[in-house]
């Protein structure tokens, strides 16, 4: 012990201590290399080899510090040639075993798993209600569009009849011709040809429209002839023909009269009537006659299978110097220049183009047989 103290006091490091430190340094480097090889494939953290350039005292201090940090202990045996490192402590530090989850962690994990596996609701109540509102809105728009379409263009009715209308009308015109003997051949030809052409057409493009114009000598027979003509066109409803009389409507406001006439025509045509009579067209309160523009349209009329017969009582007889065509033209001039002169020219012209396309100008009848026939 004294010698060791003497040696230490001289400032020189004993050779045995140096050898022990060098051996320890070598063993630590070898162990570090072995740990690096074992941990390389597992991605574990690696121990860096202690540099050999450090002094033995610094090396010993570094090793001791490292052992302290890792809860590892070193023991020297024999002459310091063997170093026993508690490998288990170092290994557990470098390669920690997986921790057993705590009870709270297990509960959190279980709750998360159950939450992930629970079925999600198909849609929220708000989304369902929103979708329902959208569907109802679309349905409402579609229903309104269909209603408008049906109002403007009602479904076509198949006009079944117990009568051979072509035959009934043809024979009926001949009977009338034998009774109203003062009418011209042109007059009867217009009525018969136009009427038969319409009845033979199973899908007419427009209604049959007659405008029977009567100068004063024919005032007492024109409405009678119109009724008889309507009975030949629609024999099924001869007892309850659809009629509008200007002498009755002239006392009503135009809007009210137009509304009433429109309702009557719709009801009658939808009920299967084939003819409507409008007596004294010139007396209807303007502008209510504009209603007939749509009913007599050549393309978009709502009831194309029907016939509409107008009568007009002229204030004077056309000049005898006029041709039959020119005489018929005076009817249109009378309506536009006198009856409806206060109203828009274009609207009146459009109406006349529909209702005055087939004008039949009557002559007066003087024989008593006609008066008896119409009474």
Buried (B, 14 or more C-beta within 10 A) or exposed (E): EEEEEEBEEEEEEEEEBEBBBBBBBEBBBEBBEEBBEBBEEEEBEBBEBBEEEEEBEEBBEBBEEBBEEBEBEBEEEEEBEEBEBBEEBBBBEBEEEEEEEEEEEEEEEEEEEEEEEEEEEEEEEEEEEEEEEEEEEEEEEEEEEEEEEEEEEEEEEEBEEEEEBEEBBBEBBEEBBEBBEBBEEEBBEBBBEBBBEBBEEEEBEBBBBBBBBBBEBBBBBBBBBBBBBBBBBBBBBBEEBBBBBBEBBBEBEBEEBBBBBBEBBBEBBEEBBBBBBBBBBBBBBBBBBBBBBEBBBEEEBBBBBBBBBBBBBBEEBBEEEEEEEEBBBBBBEBBBEEBBEEBEEEEBEEBBBBBBBBBBBBBBBEEEEBEEBBE
